[in-house]
Amino acid sequence: MTKTVSRRLGVVLAFAALAAALPMVATAAASDGVTFARDVAPILQQSCQVCHQPDSIAPMSLLTYEETRPWARSIKQKVLAREMPPWHIAKNAGIKQFQNDRSLTDQQLETIVAWVDAGAPLGDPNDLPPPVDWPDPNVWQLAERFGEPGLIVRSDPFTMPANGQDKWWRPVVDTGLTEPRWVRAIEVKPSFPGGRKIVHHILANLIQDEEGLTGLATSLAASRDGDEPEAGLFMEWAIGKVGEIFPDNAGKLMLPGSKIRWEVHYHAVGEEVSDDVVEMAVYFYPKGQEPRYRTILTSFSGRSGEIDIRPGQLSTTEGFTVLEAPARFENFQPHMHMRGTAMSIEAIYPDGRQELLSLVDNFQWNWHINYVYAEDIAPILPKGTVVKVTAWHDNTAANRNNPDPSQWVGYGDRTVDEMGFAWVDVTYLEQDDYERLVADRALRTNEEE
């Protein structure tokens, strides 16, 4: 054996020995530092694995160390940019408490970054938390809380070709309901796994004859919807959303003979999905139990119809809506497309005072998060309040989501067109109820102070 070959062999053996020792070195070094088993795995379980599991919406699974370790640097980049977990509302502006907050705390973010910077060590496997028993994506997620759905409505089947333009499927189907029922919660479920890949968003409009019904919310809905026998948008679904749960003593009313007018937005993903069906589960209040308040899913526009974005330009649109009655806002869900970057919702009170309710300052078009306000924090607004929605769009090359900054962009249904409005579940209140709720909240605030 020549000296040169001998030296090369020695180098190879040295590197092999070093590589074999790396796991032990990483484990030993992690004994006093951040480890996957003790520190990172619980964070992933809490905020990431709901999507990052096999056959789910995420491109990779993060259930185990072996699955997670190759993505360590990418995870660090995504959490530092606050792109993941998908929670893009500003933490230092407006309302800060939400029922469905999966975002990372500053401490959790620092833990992940420290783990990656330390070489992403496993640590002691005995420190691993028990694996989470995630629900079957083919079953109803809200059934554990409310029992089996009282009604399931299915769209007519639709076949999406492997390639081609976006499609909007708008069948009208009977609900089969034979008696009036109040709705406690609603859940929409695209088919799994094919539908999860091709469905961009779903609208379910409730069509029913409300002639003869009385009540504040009914009259306000009728004033918006004109002469059509339509009770407004019943449910909206987009990526990142499961369903709607209404506050205690509030809900939606379904009448006998009602129908659902679907609008399912499909996009091609390179493979045909045949006879896709979207399902909607409706969870009712017990028979005879009528909630006091009626909730209506409302679109507050940022003047979407006036979107006019020239190539390489930024754009801001504003929309104003006057509340015709006192109301409680249950959530905030911005809706824009690929050029959308931020959206705010503000309240301009009758006395002229202006308050920022919420701001999404890092909008990601492929996530339409429904930010559900904590029940004791949800804004209660008086009659005459002006709801202001501001939408920001970026049609420049600096926007990484922009498919073509050389194109003019206007309003439209396609993802390459633009929109700019907020979905808000509005619970309309009688004046005496509004005054009582405001007084109760003021009393709680004083007691806490």
C-alpha positions in Angstrom: 0.0 0.0 0.0 1.5 3.4 -1.0 1.9 6.2 1.5 -0.6 8.3 -0.4 -3.3 5.6 -0.3 -2.5 5.0 3.4 -2.9 8.7 4.2 -6.2 8.9 2.3 -7.5 5.8 4.1 -6.5 7.3 7.4 -8.5 10.4 6.6 -11.5 8.4 5.5 -11.4 6.3 8.7 -11.0 9.4 10.8 -14.1 11.0 9.2 -16.0 7.8 9.6 -15.1 7.7 13.3 -16.1 11.3 13.7 -19.5 10.7 11.9 -20.2 7.7 14.1 -19.4 9.8 17.2 -21.6 12.8 16.2 -24.9 11.4 17.6 -23.2 10.7 21.0 -21.5 14.1 21.0 -24.8 15.8 20.1 -26.6 13.9 22.9 -24.0 14.6 25.4 -23.8 18.3 24.5 -27.6 18.5 24.7 -27.7 17.2 28.3 -27.4 20.8 29.6 -28.9 22.5 26.5 -32.0 22.5 24.4 -33.0 19.1 23.0 -35.7 17.8 20.7 -37.0 15.2 23.1 -37.4 17.5 26.1 -38.0 21.0 24.6 -38.9 20.9 20.9 -41.3 17.9 20.6 -43.9 19.4 23.0 -43.9 22.6 20.9 -44.4 20.7 17.6 -47.3 18.7 19.2 -49.0 21.9 20.3 -48.6 24.0 17.2 -47.4 22.1 14.2 -48.4 18.4 14.1 -52.0 19.1 13.5 -51.0 19.8 9.8 -47.6 18.1 9.7 -48.6 14.4 9.7 -48.8 11.8 7.0 -51.4 12.5 4.2 -52.3 15.9 5.6 -52.1 19.3 4.1 -48.4 19.9 5.0 -45.6 18.7 2.6 -43.8 16.8 5.4 -44.5 15.0 8.7 -43.0 16.3 11.9 -44.2 13.5 14.2 -40.8 12.1 15.1 -37.2 13.3 15.5 -36.2 11.3 12.4 -38.8 13.1 10.3 -38.0 16.5 11.8 -34.2 16.6 11.8 -33.7 17.1 8.0 -36.0 20.2 8.1 -34.3 21.9 11.1 -32.8 24.8 9.2 -36.1 25.4 7.2 -38.1 25.3 10.4 -35.8 27.9 11.9 -36.3 30.2 8.9 -40.1 29.8 8.9 -40.6 30.5 12.6 -38.3 33.5 12.6 -40.3 34.9 9.7 -43.5 34.2 11.6 -44.8 32.2 8.6 -45.2 29.1 10.6 -47.2 28.1 12.5 -49.8 29.8 10.3 -50.9 32.6 12.6 -50.3 35.9 10.9 -52.1 38.4 13.1 -50.0 41.2 14.7 -49.3 40.3 18.4 -48.7 43.9 19.5 -51.8 45.6 18.0 -55.5 45.4 18.6 -57.2 42.4 20.3 -54.6 39.9 21.6 -56.6 37.0 23.0 -58.1 34.3 20.8 -59.7 31.0 21.4 -57.8 29.1 18.6 -54.3 30.6 19.0 -51.6 28.2 17.9 -48.9 30.7 17.5 -45.5 30.4 19.1 -44.6 32.5 22.2 -41.3 34.4 22.0 -39.8 31.8 24.4 -41.0 28.9 22.2 -39.5 30.6 19.1 -36.2 31.1 21.0 -36.2 27.5 22.0 -36.5 26.2 18.4 -33.8 28.6 17.2 -31.4 27.5 20.0 -32.1 23.9 19.2 -31.2 24.3 15.5 -28.1 26.4 16.3 -26.9 23.7 18.7 -27.0 21.1 15.9 -30.6 19.9 16.4 -29.7 17.3 19.0 -32.2 14.5 20.0 -31.3 14.4 23.7 -32.5 11.7 25.9 -35.3 9.7 24.2 -36.8 9.0 27.6 -37.7 12.7 27.7 -40.0 12.4 24.6 -43.7 13.2 25.4 -46.2 10.5 24.5 -47.3 10.8 20.9 -50.6 12.7 20.2 -53.5 10.5 19.1 -54.6 12.7 16.2 -58.2 12.4 14.9 -58.9 10.6 11.7 -59.2 13.2 8.9 -62.2 11.3 7.6 -64.3 11.8 10.7 -66.0 15.0 11.9 -63.7 17.0 14.2 -66.4 18.6 16.2 -68.4 15.4 17.0 -66.3 14.8 20.1 -67.7 18.1 21.6 -71.2 18.2 20.2 -72.0 14.5 19.4 -72.8 13.2 15.9 -74.0 15.9 13.4 -77.8 16.4 13.3 -77.6 16.9 9.5 -75.0 16.3 6.8 -75.3 18.1 3.5 -73.2 16.9 0.5 -72.4 18.7 -2.7 -73.0 17.1 -6.1 -69.8 15.3 -7.3 -67.3 17.2 -9.5 -64.3 15.9 -11.5 -61.3 18.3 -11.5 -58.9 17.6 -14.4 -55.2 17.3 -13.9 -54.5 20.6 -15.6 -56.4 23.6 -16.7 -58.0 26.8 -15.4 -59.6 27.2 -11.9 -63.2 25.9 -11.6 -66.1 27.1 -9.5 -68.7 24.4 -8.9 -72.1 25.9 -7.9 -74.7 23.2 -7.4 -77.9 23.7 -5.3 -78.9 20.9 -3.1 -81.8 20.2 -0.7 -81.0 20.0 3.0 -83.9 17.6 3.6 -84.8 19.6 6.8 -88.5 19.2 7.7 -88.7 21.4 10.8 -87.1 24.7 12.1 -83.8 24.1 13.9 -81.3 26.3 15.5 -77.6 25.7 14.7 -75.0 25.4 17.4 -72.0 24.7 15.1 -71.1 24.0 11.5 -68.2 22.0 10.1 -67.1 21.6 6.4 -64.9 18.7 5.2 -63.3 18.4 1.8 -62.7 14.8 0.7 -59.5 13.2 1.9 -56.9 13.1 0.5 -57.9 14.2 -3.0 -60.2 17.1 -2.1 -57.7 18.6 0.4 -55.3 19.0 -2.5 -57.6 20.8 -5.0 -60.1 22.8 -2.9 -59.1 26.4 -2.4 -62.2 27.6 -0.6 -65.9 26.7 -0.1 -68.9 29.0 0.3 -72.3 27.5 1.5 -75.2 29.9 1.1 -78.4 29.1 2.9 -81.5 29.5 0.7 -84.8 29.6 2.6 -88.0 31.6 2.7 -88.0 33.8 5.8 -91.3 35.6 5.1 -93.1 36.0 8.3 -90.1 35.7 10.5 -89.5 38.6 12.9 -86.5 39.8 14.8 -83.7 42.4 14.5 -81.2 40.1 12.8 -83.7 38.8 10.3 -84.7 42.2 9.2 -81.1 43.3 8.8 -80.2 40.3 6.8 -83.3 40.9 4.6 -82.2 44.5 4.0 -78.8 43.3 2.7 -80.0 40.3 0.6 -82.8 42.1 -1.3 -85.7 40.1 -2.6 -83.9 36.7 -2.8 -85.1 34.0 -0.4 -81.6 33.8 1.0 -80.5 33.9 4.6 -77.0 34.9 3.8 -73.7 33.0 3.8 -74.1 30.0 6.1 -70.6 28.8 6.2 -67.2 29.6 4.6 -64.2 27.2 4.6 -60.6 27.8 3.5 -57.3 26.2 4.2 -56.6 26.3 7.9 -60.2 26.3 9.1 -62.4 23.5 10.4 -65.7 25.1 11.2 -67.8 27.6 13.1 -68.8 27.3 16.8 -71.3 29.9 17.9 -71.2 31.5 21.4 -73.6 30.3 24.1 -77.1 31.5 23.4 -76.4 32.4 19.8 -76.7 30.5 16.5 -78.1 30.3 13.0 -81.7 29.4 12.1 -82.5 26.8 9.5 -86.1 26.4 8.2 -88.0 23.5 6.6 -87.3 23.2 2.8 -84.0 25.1 3.0 -81.3 24.5 0.4 -77.6 25.1 0.2 -76.1 26.9 -2.8 -72.5 25.7 -2.9 -69.6 27.5 -4.4 -66.5 25.3 -4.4 -63.3 26.8 -5.8 -61.1 24.1 -7.3 -57.6 24.4 -8.8 -55.6 21.8 -10.7 -52.7 20.1 -9.1 -51.4 17.9 -11.9 -53.5 14.9 -11.2 -57.2 14.2 -11.9 -59.5 14.0 -8.9 -62.8 12.2 -9.9 -66.2 12.7 -8.4 -65.1 14.9 -5.6 -67.7 15.7 -3.0 -67.6 18.3 -0.2 -69.5 17.6 3.0 -71.0 19.9 5.6 -72.0 18.8 9.1 -74.6 20.8 11.0 -74.8 20.5 14.8 -78.2 21.6 16.3 -79.3 22.9 19.6 -81.6 20.5 21.3 -85.2 20.6 20.0 -87.2 23.4 21.7 -84.0 25.3 22.8 -83.9 28.6 21.0 -80.9 30.9 21.5 -81.6 34.5 22.1 -79.3 35.9 19.4 -78.9 35.2 15.8 -75.4 35.2 14.2 -74.9 36.1 10.5 -71.6 35.6 8.7 -71.0 39.0 7.1 -68.5 40.2 4.5 -67.0 43.6 5.3 -65.4 44.9 2.1 -62.2 46.8 1.6 -63.9 48.1 -1.6 -62.8 45.0 -3.5 -64.6 46.1 -6.6 -62.3 49.1 -6.9 -59.0 47.2 -6.8 -56.8 48.6 -9.6 -53.2 47.6 -9.2 -50.7 48.6 -11.9 -47.7 46.5 -12.7 -44.9 46.9 -10.1 -47.1 49.0 -7.8 -48.5 48.9 -4.2 -52.2 49.4 -3.5 -54.4 50.3 -0.6 -58.2 50.1 -0.5 -60.6 51.1 2.3 -64.2 50.2 2.9 -66.7 51.5 5.4 -69.9 49.9 6.7 -72.3 51.4 9.3 -73.8 49.0 11.8 -77.6 49.4 11.8 -77.8 47.8 15.3 -75.6 46.9 18.3 -73.5 43.9 17.6 -70.8 41.6 18.9 -68.0 40.5 16.5 -67.0 36.9 17.0 -64.0 36.6 14.8 -61.8 38.2 12.0 -60.9 36.4 8.8 -59.2 38.4 6.1 -59.7 37.2 2.5 -57.3 38.2 -0.3 -55.3 36.4 -3.0 -51.7 36.2 -4.1 -50.9 40.0 -3.9 -52.5 40.5 -0.5 -50.1 41.4 2.2 -52.1 42.9 5.1 -55.6 43.8 6.3 -56.9 45.7 9.3 -60.4 46.1 10.8 -61.2 49.2 12.8 -64.2 50.6 14.7 -65.1 54.3 14.4 -67.6 54.9 17.2 -70.5 57.3 17.1 -68.6 59.7 19.4 -65.7 59.8 16.8 -63.3 57.6 18.8 -61.4 55.2 16.6 -60.1 51.8 17.7 -58.0 49.2 15.9 -59.7 45.8 16.4 -57.3 43.5 14.5 -54.4 43.7 12.1 -53.0 40.8 10.0 -49.6 42.3 9.0 -48.1 39.2 7.4 -51.0 37.8 5.2 -50.2 34.5 3.4 -52.6 33.9 0.6 -52.6 30.1 0.9 -53.7 30.4 4.5 -57.1 32.0 5.4 -57.0 31.8 9.2 -60.2 32.5 11.2 -59.0 34.4 14.3 -61.7 33.7 16.9 -61.8 36.2 19.6 -61.8 35.1 23.3 -65.4 35.2 24.5 -64.9 37.9 27.1 -62.8 40.0 24.7 -64.9 39.9 21.5 -65.7 43.5 20.6 -69.2 44.8 21.5 -70.1 47.7 19.2 -72.9 50.2 19.5 -75.4 51.0 16.8 -74.0 53.6 14.3 -70.4 52.3 14.6 -68.5 52.5 11.3 -66.6 49.4 10.5 -63.5 50.3 8.5 -61.6 47.6 6.6 -58.2 48.4 5.0 -56.6 46.0 2.5 -53.0 46.2 1.3 -51.7 44.6 -1.9 -48.2 44.3 -3.4 -47.8 43.8 -7.1 -44.0 44.2 -7.1 -41.2 41.7 -7.5 -40.5 42.1 -3.8 -43.7 40.0 -3.1 -42.5 36.4 -3.1 -46.1 35.2 -3.8 -46.6 37.4 -6.8 -46.8 35.2 -9.9 -46.2 38.1 -12.4 -45.4 41.7 -11.3 -45.6 42.8 -14.9 -49.4 42.2 -15.0 -52.2 44.6 -14.1 -54.4 43.2 -11.4 -58.1 43.9 -10.7 -60.9 42.3 -8.8 -61.8 38.7 -9.8 -62.5 35.2 -8.5 -59.2 33.6 -9.8 -56.3 33.4 -7.5 -54.3 35.5 -9.9 -57.0 38.2 -9.6 -57.6 40.0 -6.3 -60.1 40.5 -3.5 -60.0 42.4 -0.2 -62.6 41.8 2.4 -63.1 40.3 5.9 -65.4 37.5 7.0 -66.9 38.3 10.4 -69.6 36.4 12.3 -71.8 39.2 13.6 -74.2 38.5 16.5 -76.8 41.3 16.4 -78.1 42.5 19.8 -81.1 44.3 21.1 -80.3 47.7 22.7 -81.0 46.5 26.2 -78.9 43.4 25.7 -76.0 45.5 24.4 -76.2 47.8 27.5 -76.2 44.8 29.8 -73.3 43.1 28.2 -71.2 46.4 28.2 -72.0 46.8 31.9 -71.1 43.2 32.8 -67.8 43.5 31.0 -67.0 46.8 32.7 -67.8 45.2 36.1 -65.4 42.3 35.4 -62.7 44.7 34.3 -63.0 46.7 37.6 -63.0 43.5 39.7 -59.8 42.3 37.9 -58.1 45.6 38.5 
